[in-house]
């Protein structure tokens, strides 16, 4: 018995599409790996971008879609989804670090202001 291909609703399709477009901005890394004769990196990147491009054919081009049926072969789909999952995870961690750094900077400023103003209050009345 054959399993029907997975379906995505429009929100799921659009989320994957936007992530693919972001990742495709790095497709020039394949050429850089080739120029450096880093064949392992060139192979890895070629497989990654190939999988993402095959998936986007299922999703359709353009920012807004109504959904999609994923007919991409299973191993290729698994590769593409693994890449997108890792990208989302890395981005989320990076954003959390940036948010924590901004909060730490804010807290440091608040502490400096409070220490200075408390010192001012400790002075002569």
ABEGO torsion letter per residue (X at the ends): XBBBBBBBBAAAAAAAAAAAAAAAAAAAAAAAAAAAGBAAAAAAAAAAAAAAAAAAAAAEBEABBAEBBBABBAAAAAAAAAAAAAAAAAAAAAAAAAAAAAAAAAAAAAAAAAAAAAAAAABBX
